Amino acid sequence: MDKLIDILDKYETDKGTLHGHEHGFSEFYEKYFNKIKNCKNILEIGVGEGASLYAWQEYFKDAFILGADCVDKSQYNTEKLKCFILDQSD
Protein backbone atom coordinates (compact mmCIF):
# COMPACT_ATOMS: atom_id res chain seq x y z
CA MET A 1 0.00 0.00 0.00
CA ASP A 2 1.91 3.05 -1.25
CA LYS A 3 -0.81 5.48 -2.25
CA LEU A 4 -1.08 8.16 0.41
CA ILE A 5 -4.88 8.34 0.43
CA ASP A 6 -5.08 4.60 1.13
CA ILE A 7 -2.64 4.93 4.02
CA LEU A 8 -4.52 7.92 5.48
CA ASP A 9 -7.78 5.97 5.27
CA LYS A 10 -6.17 2.88 6.80
CA TYR A 11 -5.29 4.83 9.94
CA GLU A 12 -8.67 6.66 9.95
CA THR A 13 -7.11 10.11 9.92
CA ASP A 14 -9.03 13.32 9.30
CA LYS A 15 -6.81 13.69 6.23
CA GLY A 16 -8.40 10.64 4.56
CA THR A 17 -11.77 10.25 2.88
CA LEU A 18 -13.67 7.47 4.66
CA HIS A 19 -14.37 8.43 8.22
CA GLY A 20 -16.83 11.32 8.22
CA HIS A 21 -14.45 13.98 9.53
CA GLU A 22 -12.17 14.44 6.54
CA HIS A 23 -11.04 17.89 5.47
CA GLY A 24 -10.37 17.05 1.80
CA PHE A 25 -6.65 17.83 1.68
CA SER A 26 -5.54 14.30 0.78
CA GLU A 27 -5.44 14.88 -2.98
CA PHE A 28 -3.18 17.89 -2.42
CA TYR A 29 -0.98 15.96 -0.02
CA GLU A 30 -0.51 13.18 -2.57
CA LYS A 31 0.53 15.65 -5.27
CA TYR A 32 3.15 17.42 -3.17
CA PHE A 33 4.26 14.75 -0.68
CA ASN A 34 5.04 12.24 -3.43
CA LYS A 35 7.87 14.57 -4.50
CA ILE A 36 9.48 14.39 -1.04
CA LYS A 37 8.66 10.76 -0.23
CA ASN A 38 12.34 9.97 0.46
CA CYS A 39 12.88 12.85 2.90
CA LYS A 40 14.62 12.21 6.20
CA ASN A 41 12.48 14.29 8.61
CA ILE A 42 8.80 15.18 8.88
CA LEU A 43 7.21 17.59 11.36
CA GLU A 44 3.51 17.45 12.14
CA ILE A 45 2.15 20.39 14.11
CA GLY A 46 -0.98 19.38 15.96
CA VAL A 47 -0.90 15.64 16.64
CA GLY A 48 -4.52 15.18 17.72
CA GLU A 49 -5.21 11.49 18.34
CA GLY A 50 -1.97 10.39 16.66
CA ALA A 51 -3.46 8.55 13.67
CA SER A 52 -1.66 10.60 11.06
CA LEU A 53 1.69 10.01 12.80
CA TYR A 54 1.33 6.33 11.95
CA ALA A 55 0.31 7.21 8.40
CA TRP A 56 3.38 9.42 7.96
CA GLN A 57 5.61 6.64 9.28
CA GLU A 58 4.24 4.26 6.68
CA TYR A 59 4.31 6.72 3.77
CA PHE A 60 7.67 8.36 4.53
CA LYS A 61 9.45 5.06 5.18
CA ASP A 62 12.94 6.50 5.76
CA ALA A 63 11.91 9.60 7.71
CA PHE A 64 12.13 10.43 11.38
CA ILE A 65 8.73 11.82 12.39
CA LEU A 66 8.48 14.73 14.82
CA GLY A 67 5.13 15.57 16.36
CA ALA A 68 4.31 18.84 18.11
CA ASP A 69 1.25 19.42 20.24
CA CYS A 70 0.24 21.64 23.16
CA VAL A 71 -0.43 18.56 25.31
CA ASP A 72 1.76 15.56 26.03
CA LYS A 73 1.62 13.00 23.21
CA SER A 74 4.68 11.02 24.28
CA GLN A 75 2.62 7.82 24.28
CA TYR A 76 3.17 7.78 20.51
CA ASN A 77 6.97 7.91 20.77
CA THR A 78 8.88 5.12 19.05
CA GLU A 79 12.40 4.67 17.74
CA LYS A 80 11.47 6.64 14.60
CA LEU A 81 8.87 9.01 16.07
CA LYS A 82 9.15 11.63 18.83
CA CYS A 83 6.50 14.02 20.10
CA PHE A 84 7.20 17.31 21.84
CA ILE A 85 5.01 19.64 23.86
CA LEU A 86 4.90 22.96 22.04
CA ASP A 87 2.36 25.74 22.39
CA GLN A 88 2.21 28.43 19.72
CA SER A 89 0.94 30.96 22.28
CA ASP A 90 4.10 30.53 24.38
C-alpha positions as MATLAB code, in Angstrom:
seq = 'MDKLIDILDKYETDKGTLHGHEHGFSEFYEKYFNKIKNCKNILEIGVGEGASLYAWQEYFKDAFILGADCVDKSQYNTEKLKCFILDQSD';
ca = [
       0.000    0.000    0.000;
       1.914    3.051   -1.246;
      -0.806    5.482   -2.248;
      -1.082    8.165    0.414;
      -4.883    8.338    0.434;
      -5.080    4.599    1.130;
      -2.639    4.934    4.018;
      -4.520    7.921    5.478;
      -7.782    5.969    5.267;
      -6.169    2.876    6.796;
      -5.294    4.834    9.942;
      -8.667    6.656    9.948;
      -7.106   10.112    9.919;
      -9.028   13.320    9.300;
      -6.810   13.689    6.232;
      -8.398   10.639    4.562;
     -11.769   10.245    2.879;
     -13.671    7.466    4.658;
     -14.366    8.433    8.221;
     -16.829   11.317    8.224;
     -14.449   13.979    9.526;
     -12.167   14.445    6.537;
     -11.039   17.889    5.468;
     -10.369   17.048    1.804;
      -6.647   17.826    1.685;
      -5.544   14.304    0.776;
      -5.442   14.882   -2.977;
      -3.177   17.890   -2.422;
      -0.977   15.961   -0.020;
      -0.507   13.177   -2.570;
       0.526   15.650   -5.268;
       3.151   17.415   -3.165;
       4.261   14.753   -0.685;
       5.037   12.241   -3.427;
       7.874   14.570   -4.497;
       9.476   14.389   -1.037;
       8.657   10.758   -0.233;
      12.342    9.968    0.457;
      12.885   12.846    2.897;
      14.624   12.208    6.198;
      12.480   14.289    8.608;
       8.796   15.180    8.875;
       7.210   17.588   11.358;
       3.507   17.447   12.144;
       2.148   20.388   14.114;
      -0.984   19.380   15.962;
      -0.904   15.642   16.638;
      -4.518   15.179   17.720;
      -5.214   11.494   18.343;
      -1.972   10.390   16.657;
      -3.464    8.549   13.673;
      -1.661   10.604   11.065;
       1.688   10.013   12.802;
       1.328    6.333   11.955;
       0.313    7.205    8.405;
       3.376    9.424    7.956;
       5.610    6.643    9.280;
       4.243    4.261    6.680;
       4.311    6.722    3.773;
       7.667    8.356    4.531;
       9.450    5.056    5.178;
      12.941    6.499    5.763;
      11.915    9.600    7.708;
      12.128   10.428   11.382;
       8.728   11.815   12.390;
       8.481   14.731   14.816;
       5.128   15.572   16.360;
       4.314   18.844   18.109;
       1.247   19.416   20.237;
       0.241   21.640   23.159;
      -0.432   18.562   25.314;
       1.756   15.556   26.032;
       1.620   12.996   23.205;
       4.680   11.016   24.279;
       2.615    7.817   24.284;
       3.170    7.781   20.511;
       6.967    7.907   20.765;
       8.878    5.116   19.047;
      12.400    4.665   17.744;
      11.474    6.640   14.597;
       8.865    9.011   16.070;
       9.152   11.628   18.834;
       6.496   14.021   20.099;
       7.199   17.305   21.843;
       5.013   19.640   23.864;
       4.895   22.961   22.040;
       2.357   25.741   22.395;
       2.211   28.432   19.725;
       0.938   30.958   22.277;
       4.099   30.525   24.380;
];
